């Protein structure tokens, strides 16, 4: 039981449910089998069975081995027979290989000769292909040049069309101005002729009028007026005498009648005193009226003196204003001529500005194309990084040439254009490295790039030790040239001059090679370290073989003029170089385009400044003209007012003179009337106190008879003198009417007409003669202006003809350029077919070589 796994120390075992019952119900055979299993005796039975099986297998193996031995013995017999055959075969095979070697050697020589022929044909095809590439490149350059020339000609044609329109407009303006001046000259000539005739006619008429006026005035003053005055005086005297006689007669009749009218002396005296009072009252009124007339006469005479002075002052002021108006008119004419000259100059400047604008646009387009070609020659991320760097350098205000030097390619110049390919191959991507003064500047720029979210562009920084840089490698990778291979793992590479250590280089002494840095480029000594870093270990070799030889000997890179590079590590690169993709060429083209653009923009700015200055001058002159015209209009208005005031003063003075004459005529009558009233008063006073009687005294009766006779005589004389007075009055009225209503009015009209003509011509004269002189001067000026306008019109016509000729030539040139362009495109297609044929020939030759 212990052998079966039961333990004496642990007599208790777990028995599955139902096992005891199954054990009790087992048969003897089953129980025996169970006990064997429990006791482990079945193991020996199994091992016995396995041993029996192995014995059976060994018996089978022994049988197989016996069969194999028998087979091997048979095989050995066969091999011995084959050995004899192999010896015979090897002897024959040596003979066969000798024969095959001889045949293969002959075929190899023939194949090598064929390969040499194929290689020669391939080299010829390569040379032909290179020539085709060169011709295609030249063809493309010609096509681009033709396209640029066509674009330039089209732009010139557009500018010329604008210029033609402008000149046609100028021609229309010039012809209109010329026609206007011509018409004005003719009108002035006609006015001058008419003015001369009118002036002569007016002079004759005025002379005639003056003669008639003088004659009429002489007749009036010497004959009619004295006769009229004498007749009037006589008539007045006789009328006064008759009136006096009548009043005396009435007084005598009244005296005689009062004797009958009044009963007593007292009543008569009272009545006489009442009449005396009435007469004295009337006489007082007459005297007051006379005094008023005399005061008014005195006042009118003073007014006439003052008005005469005012009229003279107005005439003097009018003369001064007219002279000032003439000066203002001359200034206006001068300013207008100056304005026209400036306007013409401004038009020329506008044309020049338009031409410069087109040139600037063309230059910007050329610069844009050059910049596009430049960007094509570099990786896109590098281009973006350099653009961002330019903005950062500008914002940080770094000193160009002191702290920031720019790209490597911007800091050297080729000694000869033939070295362009060699220098570009030697520098490779180092052309786009950025030269700065020290690592602090590099760190500042890198920090800004990171702040501008450009840090995700990996930046390879060529510095030996840069303590200022603390950025993580997730953004910036810092390279140390003495620890890592010299390569840029990022998009922008900085070359801090203070951290660049370049070992001294000893160049080989040979005429076949030369130091590339000394032979091919020139640069500022301030960036020498950067140039040595890029070009120090570069040689310029005469040929590929020479380059290969000296690159191994001197442990330097050797480059040929064609761009074949033999690296100091043994690698050889080169072949066809597409000059259209040249970085240096793109850089110099961009530099030239930007320089041309800056020059044109400067000229454009200068021209715009000049145009602005001329515009300001034109505006200033226009303001001056407007100011002078306003002053002219104001002065003309003032002169009109002065003339009106002078006319009003003259009319007032004339009215006052008539009033003075009338008052002077009225005063003697009033004095006579006062004297008559005084006489009546005296008579009545003499009668007061006398005896009341109904008859006259003898003296009074005699006086009454004398007065009756005198009255009868005076009536007869007055009747006769009345006819004489009427005749002289009619003559005087006729002469006065002829003078005042006809002759003097006409003379005033002629004088005012001359004055108006004078004013219209802005001469400042007061008569027609001065107006004619001014009209002559104005006509001469108009003729000079007409000559200038005619010359201007001829010049514009000449320019228009020249511009139209240029337009015609440009159209012919554009047609010729299009024909040439079509020919070039046809030739280019031909070259493309030849290139395809050349490539196919090369493929066939390569297939022959491979086969």
Secondary structure in CASP SS format (residue, H / E / C, confidence):
PFRMAT SS
TARGET T0000
AUTHOR 0000-0000-0000
METHOD secondary structure of the structure
MODEL  1
X C 1.00
X C 1.00
X C 1.00
X C 1.00
X C 1.00
X C 1.00
X C 1.00
X C 1.00
X C 1.00
X C 1.00
X C 1.00
X C 1.00
X C 1.00
X C 1.00
X C 1.00
X C 1.00
X C 1.00
X C 1.00
X H 1.00
X H 1.00
X H 1.00
X H 1.00
X H 1.00
X H 1.00
X C 1.00
X C 1.00
X C 1.00
X H 1.00
X H 1.00
X H 1.00
X H 1.00
X H 1.00
X H 1.00
X H 1.00
X H 1.00
X H 1.00
X H 1.00
X H 1.00
X H 1.00
X C 1.00
X C 1.00
X H 1.00
X H 1.00
X H 1.00
X H 1.00
X H 1.00
X H 1.00
X H 1.00
X H 1.00
X H 1.00
X H 1.00
X H 1.00
X H 1.00
X H 1.00
X H 1.00
X H 1.00
X H 1.00
X H 1.00
X H 1.00
X H 1.00
X H 1.00
X H 1.00
X H 1.00
X H 1.00
X H 1.00
X H 1.00
X H 1.00
X H 1.00
X H 1.00
X H 1.00
X H 1.00
X H 1.00
X H 1.00
X H 1.00
X H 1.00
X H 1.00
X H 1.00
X H 1.00
X H 1.00
X H 1.00
X H 1.00
X H 1.00
X H 1.00
X H 1.00
X H 1.00
X H 1.00
X H 1.00
X H 1.00
X H 1.00
X H 1.00
X H 1.00
X H 1.00
X H 1.00
X H 1.00
X H 1.00
X H 1.00
X H 1.00
X H 1.00
X H 1.00
X H 1.00
X H 1.00
X H 1.00
X H 1.00
X H 1.00
X H 1.00
X H 1.00
X H 1.00
X H 1.00
X H 1.00
X H 1.00
X H 1.00
X H 1.00
X H 1.00
X H 1.00
X H 1.00
X H 1.00
X H 1.00
X H 1.00
X H 1.00
X H 1.00
X H 1.00
X H 1.00
X H 1.00
X H 1.00
X H 1.00
X H 1.00
X H 1.00
X H 1.00
X H 1.00
X H 1.00
X H 1.00
X H 1.00
X H 1.00
X H 1.00
X H 1.00
X H 1.00
X H 1.00
X H 1.00
X H 1.00
X H 1.00
X H 1.00
X H 1.00
X H 1.00
X H 1.00
X H 1.00
X H 1.00
X H 1.00
X H 1.00
X H 1.00
X H 1.00
X H 1.00
X H 1.00
X H 1.00
X H 1.00
X H 1.00
X H 1.00
X H 1.00
X H 1.00
X H 1.00
X H 1.00
X H 1.00
X H 1.00
X H 1.00
X H 1.00
X H 1.00
X H 1.00
X H 1.00
X H 1.00
X H 1.00
X H 1.00
X H 1.00
X H 1.00
X H 1.00
X H 1.00
X H 1.00
X H 1.00
X H 1.00
X H 1.00
X H 1.00
X H 1.00
X H 1.00
X H 1.00
X H 1.00
X H 1.00
X H 1.00
X H 1.00
X H 1.00
X H 1.00
X H 1.00
X H 1.00
X H 1.00
X H 1.00
X H 1.00
X H 1.00
X H 1.00
X H 1.00
X H 1.00
X H 1.00
X H 1.00
X H 1.00
X H 1.00
X H 1.00
X H 1.00
X H 1.00
X H 1.00
X H 1.00
X H 1.00
X H 1.00
X H 1.00
X H 1.00
X H 1.00
X H 1.00
X H 1.00
X H 1.00
X H 1.00
X H 1.00
X H 1.00
X H 1.00
X H 1.00
X H 1.00
X H 1.00
X H 1.00
X H 1.00
X H 1.00
X H 1.00
X H 1.00
X H 1.00
X H 1.00
X H 1.00
X H 1.00
X H 1.00
X H 1.00
X H 1.00
X H 1.00
X H 1.00
X H 1.00
X H 1.00
X H 1.00
X H 1.00
X H 1.00
X H 1.00
X H 1.00
X H 1.00
X H 1.00
X H 1.00
X H 1.00
X H 1.00
X H 1.00
X H 1.00
X H 1.00
X H 1.00
X H 1.00
X H 1.00
X H 1.00
X H 1.00
X H 1.00
X H 1.00
X H 1.00
X H 1.00
X H 1.00
X H 1.00
X C 1.00
X C 1.00
X C 1.00
X H 1.00
X H 1.00
X H 1.00
X H 1.00
X H 1.00
X H 1.00
X H 1.00
X H 1.00
X H 1.00
X H 1.00
X H 1.00
X H 1.00
X H 1.00
X H 1.00
X H 1.00
X H 1.00
X H 1.00
X H 1.00
X H 1.00
X H 1.00
X H 1.00
X H 1.00
X H 1.00
X H 1.00
X H 1.00
X H 1.00
X H 1.00
X H 1.00
X H 1.00
X H 1.00
X H 1.00
X H 1.00
X H 1.00
X H 1.00
X H 1.00
X H 1.00
X H 1.00
X H 1.00
X H 1.00
X H 1.00
X H 1.00
X H 1.00
X H 1.00
X H 1.00
X H 1.00
X H 1.00
X H 1.00
X H 1.00
X H 1.00
X H 1.00
X H 1.00
X H 1.00
X H 1.00
X H 1.00
X H 1.00
X H 1.00
X H 1.00
X H 1.00
X H 1.00
X H 1.00
X H 1.00
X H 1.00
X H 1.00
X H 1.00
X H 1.00
X H 1.00
X H 1.00
X H 1.00
X H 1.00
X H 1.00
X H 1.00
X H 1.00
X H 1.00
X H 1.00
X H 1.00
X H 1.00
X H 1.00
X H 1.00
X H 1.00
X H 1.00
X H 1.00
X H 1.00
X H 1.00
X H 1.00
X H 1.00
X H 1.00
X H 1.00
X H 1.00
X H 1.00
X H 1.00
X H 1.00
X H 1.00
X H 1.00
X H 1.00
X H 1.00
X H 1.00
X H 1.00
X H 1.00
X H 1.00
X H 1.00
X H 1.00
X H 1.00
X H 1.00
X H 1.00
X H 1.00
X H 1.00
X H 1.00
X H 1.00
X H 1.00
X H 1.00
X H 1.00
X H 1.00
X C 1.00
X C 1.00
X C 1.00
X H 1.00
X H 1.00
X H 1.00
X H 1.00
X H 1.00
X H 1.00
X H 1.00
X H 1.00
X H 1.00
X H 1.00
X H 1.00
X H 1.00
X H 1.00
X H 1.00
X H 1.00
X H 1.00
X H 1.00
X C 1.00
X C 1.00
X C 1.00
X E 1.00
X C 1.00
X C 1.00
X C 1.00
X E 1.00
X E 1.00
X E 1.00
X E 1.00
X H 1.00
X H 1.00
X H 1.00
X H 1.00
X E 1.00
X E 1.00
X E 1.00
X C 1.00
X C 1.00
X H 1.00
X H 1.00
X H 1.00
X H 1.00
X H 1.00
X H 1.00
X H 1.00
X H 1.00
X H 1.00
X H 1.00
X H 1.00
X H 1.00
X H 1.00
X H 1.00
X H 1.00
X H 1.00
X C 1.00
X E 1.00
X E 1.00
X E 1.00
X C 1.00
X C 1.00
X H 1.00
X H 1.00
X H 1.00
X H 1.00
X H 1.00
X H 1.00
X H 1.00
X H 1.00
X H 1.00
X H 1.00
X H 1.00
X H 1.00
X H 1.00
X C 1.00
X C 1.00
X C 1.00
X C 1.00
X C 1.00
X C 1.00
X C 1.00
X C 1.00
X E 1.00
X E 1.00
X E 1.00
X C 1.00
X C 1.00
X C 1.00
X C 1.00
X C 1.00
X C 1.00
X C 1.00
X C 1.00
X C 1.00
X C 1.00
X C 1.00
X C 1.00
X C 1.00
X C 1.00
X E 1.00
X E 1.00
X E 1.00
X C 1.00
X C 1.00
X C 1.00
X C 1.00
X C 1.00
X C 1.00
X C 1.00
X C 1.00
X C 1.00
X C 1.00
X C 1.00
X C 1.00
X C 1.00
X E 1.00
X E 1.00
X E 1.00
X E 1.00
X H 1.00
X H 1.00
X H 1.00
X C 1.00
X C 1.00
X C 1.00
X C 1.00
X C 1.00
X C 1.00
X C 1.00
X C 1.00
X C 1.00
X C 1.00
X C 1.00
X C 1.00
X C 1.00
X E 1.00
X E 1.00
X E 1.00
X H 1.00
X H 1.00
X H 1.00
X H 1.00
X C 1.00
X E 1.00
X E 1.00
X E 1.00
X C 1.00
X H 1.00
X H 1.00
X H 1.00
X H 1.00
X H 1.00
X H 1.00
X H 1.00
X H 1.00
X H 1.00
X H 1.00
X H 1.00
X C 1.00
X C 1.00
X E 1.00
X E 1.00
X E 1.00
X E 1.00
X C 1.00
X C 1.00
X H 1.00
X H 1.00
X H 1.00
X H 1.00
X H 1.00
X H 1.00
X H 1.00
X H 1.00
X H 1.00
X H 1.00
X H 1.00
X C 1.00
X C 1.00
X E 1.00
X E 1.00
X E 1.00
X C 1.00
X C 1.00
X C 1.00
X C 1.00
X C 1.00
X E 1.00
X E 1.00
X C 1.00
X C 1.00
X C 1.00
X C 1.00
X C 1.00
X E 1.00
X E 1.00
X C 1.00
X C 1.00
X C 1.00
X C 1.00
X C 1.00
X H 1.00
X H 1.00
X H 1.00
X C 1.00
X H 1.00
X H 1.00
X H 1.00
X H 1.00
X H 1.00
X H 1.00
X H 1.00
X H 1.00
X H 1.00
X H 1.00
X H 1.00
X H 1.00
X H 1.00
X H 1.00
X H 1.00
X H 1.00
X H 1.00
X H 1.00
X H 1.00
X H 1.00
X H 1.00
X H 1.00
X H 1.00
X H 1.00
X H 1.00
X H 1.00
X H 1.00
X H 1.00
X H 1.00
X H 1.00
X H 1.00
X H 1.00
X H 1.00
X H 1.00
X H 1.00
X H 1.00
X H 1.00
X H 1.00
X H 1.00
X H 1.00
X H 1.00
X H 1.00
X H 1.00
X H 1.00
X H 1.00
X H 1.00
X H 1.00
X H 1.00
X H 1.00
X H 1.00
X H 1.00
X H 1.00
X H 1.00
X H 1.00
X H 1.00
X H 1.00
X H 1.00
X H 1.00
X H 1.00
X H 1.00
X H 1.00
X H 1.00
X H 1.00
X H 1.00
X H 1.00
X H 1.00
X H 1.00
X H 1.00
X H 1.00
X H 1.00
X H 1.00
X H 1.00
X H 1.00
X H 1.00
X H 1.00
X H 1.00
X H 1.00
X H 1.00
X H 1.00
X H 1.00
X H 1.00
X H 1.00
X H 1.00
X H 1.00
X H 1.00
X H 1.00
X H 1.00
X H 1.00
X H 1.00
X H 1.00
X H 1.00
X H 1.00
X H 1.00
X H 1.00
X H 1.00
X H 1.00
X H 1.00
X H 1.00
X H 1.00
X H 1.00
X H 1.00
X H 1.00
X H 1.00
X H 1.00
X H 1.00
X C 1.00
X C 1.00
X C 1.00
X C 1.00
X C 1.00
X C 1.00
X C 1.00
X C 1.00
X C 1.00
X C 1.00
X H 1.00
X H 1.00
X H 1.00
X H 1.00
X H 1.00
X H 1.00
X H 1.00
X H 1.00
X H 1.00
X H 1.00
X H 1.00
X H 1.00
X H 1.00
X H 1.00
X H 1.00
X H 1.00
X H 1.00
X H 1.00
X H 1.00
X H 1.00
X H 1.00
X H 1.00
X H 1.00
X H 1.00
X H 1.00
X H 1.00
X H 1.00
X H 1.00
X H 1.00
X H 1.00
X H 1.00
X H 1.00
X H 1.00
X H 1.00
X H 1.00
X H 1.00
X H 1.00
X H 1.00
X H 1.00
X H 1.00
X H 1.00
X H 1.00
X H 1.00
X H 1.00
X H 1.00
X H 1.00
X H 1.00
X H 1.00
X H 1.00
X H 1.00
X H 1.00
X H 1.00
X H 1.00
X H 1.00
X H 1.00
X H 1.00
X H 1.00
X H 1.00
X H 1.00
X H 1.00
X H 1.00
X H 1.00
X H 1.00
X C 1.00
X C 1.00
X C 1.00
X C 1.00
X C 1.00
X C 1.00
X C 1.00
X H 1.00
X H 1.00
X H 1.00
X H 1.00
X H 1.00
X H 1.00
X H 1.00
X H 1.00
X H 1.00
X H 1.00
X H 1.00
X H 1.00
X H 1.00
X H 1.00
X H 1.00
X H 1.00
X H 1.00
X H 1.00
X H 1.00
X H 1.00
X H 1.00
X H 1.00
X H 1.00
X H 1.00
X H 1.00
X H 1.00
X H 1.00
X H 1.00
X H 1.00
X H 1.00
X H 1.00
X H 1.00
X H 1.00
X H 1.00
X H 1.00
X H 1.00
X H 1.00
X H 1.00
X H 1.00
X H 1.00
X H 1.00
X H 1.00
X H 1.00
X H 1.00
X H 1.00
X H 1.00
X H 1.00
X H 1.00
X H 1.00
X H 1.00
X H 1.00
X H 1.00
X H 1.00
X H 1.00
X H 1.00
X H 1.00
X H 1.00
X H 1.00
X H 1.00
X H 1.00
X H 1.00
X H 1.00
X H 1.00
X H 1.00
X H 1.00
X H 1.00
X H 1.00
X H 1.00
X H 1.00
X H 1.00
X H 1.00
X H 1.00
X H 1.00
X H 1.00
X H 1.00
X H 1.00
X H 1.00
X H 1.00
X H 1.00
X H 1.00
X H 1.00
X H 1.00
X H 1.00
X C 1.00
END
